[in-house]
Amino acid sequence: MAEPMFAVDIAPDRSDIDAAIAKLCDSLPPLPSRLAEAIRYTLRGPGKRLRGMLVTTSYRAAGGGGDVSGLAAAVEMLHAYSLAHDDLPCMDDDEMRRGRATTHKACGVPATVVAGVAIIPLAARAAADAVGGMHRGAPRVAPIVATLMQAAGASGMIGGQLQDLIAENTPADSLEKLERIHRAKTGALMAASCKVGGMAADAPDTSVQALGSFGADLGLAFQIVDDVLDVTSSSAELGKTAGRDAELGKSTYPALLGVDGAMDRAIALARQGCRTLNEHNLLSQELRHLADLVITRTH
């Protein structure tokens, strides 16, 4: 795949998010040592920090000018817990994630299950603290935390994961059914990442909804590219086990549309999301760059 067309330096955002996550890991409340170890292992794993960067870039696109890395870190906490649970033996049963052992292989299944559950309220507290620290006050805290929790809950990420598990060995017979699963499993948290960035910047509701629409389209494009890479890349390139979708009998976009057709759909979604932002004067170079990264990435 080609290099991203719209090159923007996103390394500072990634570094700020990593620093905020490290700070949260260093300030955990008193916990049993095995639980604290599993939480830190889960949160400190290497990653793209895409969802966190959607928070920071949406915040700036909506006119925000402060430090929003703490809120971005809270979103990354929710994503990290979902990956740890996704890899469990009762889910996708994977042993490698981001080039290292999955949490349950490193820390054990019981500690991973409890750590994942514990991370959810820790993320809610981190988001509340971050928004409060930005001097937005109580009126902003509750809606932002509620947006994140709804996206991570039964109507979003968790519900989508369950639908994905139920659909194993039952191939989707339509693009609509497949996209319905992944708009919840993957798209909901990415949409919320963009929305809370706008909310933290005190953007009007129309702007927040436009940012959310962009994030939802980008989340679906991200999942499609994930499916394509699972059949076209190696485990070494991906940092996780390649070919697991086929082994688990999952419905995938390449199986339904072919590799080229799937990539065409991902590109169309990214462009659609950018058009939405452009119509609301929110299409910053940074957000366009992240959209381009989603469809050109190799892992």
TAZIPE-V32200 format. One line per field, one symbol per residue. phi: phi as a letter, one per 20 degrees, with the letter a starting at -180 (. if undefined). burial: # if it has 9 or more other C-alpha atoms within 8 Angstrom, else .. A space follows every 10 residues. Layout:
phi = ???
burial = ???
//
This chain:
phi = .ffgfdfced gffffffgff ffffffdffg bggfffffff fffeffafmf ffffffffgf feofcdedff ffffffffff ffffffefge delddcblmb ffgffecnfg ffffffffff ffffffffff fffememgge ffffffffff feefecgfff ffgfffefmc gfebfgffff fefefdffff ffgfffffff emffgfffff fffgffffff fgfffgffff dddefffemb ffmfgffemf fcfffednff ffffffffff fffffgfffd ldefffffff fffgedfdb
burial = ...#...... ..##.###.# ##.##..... ....###### ###.....#. ########## ##.#...### ########## ##.#####.. #########. #####.###. #######.## ..##.###.# ##.#.##..# ##.##.#### ########## #.##..##.. ##..#.###. ########## ########## #.#...#### ########## ########## ..###..### ##..#..### ####.####. ###.###.## .###.###.# .##..##### ######...
//
